[in-house]
Amino acid sequence: MNSDQIYNAYCHQLTVIDKYKKETEEIEQILGKALGYPWYKDDPDIFPKATEADGVCVGVETAWSLAKIAADKIKDCEKSLK
């Protein structure tokens, strides 16, 4: 593998990582909103310039943990409907 191929492979990996990070952040926002996490814009004392575009604050949660919380809530709702 020559230096151009190595560089191209490296750039490709960076692109893949960036896409994965963006997708993960979008998943966190979708789940955070559905689960009722607080909006940044709703706390102007801490986030004075936040707008709706900034989304919700999911804290330390990850896409995985938010999905788990959502799945547990769905199961609880199904149980209460029975």
Order of alpha helices (4+ residues) and beta strands (2+ residues): alpha-alpha
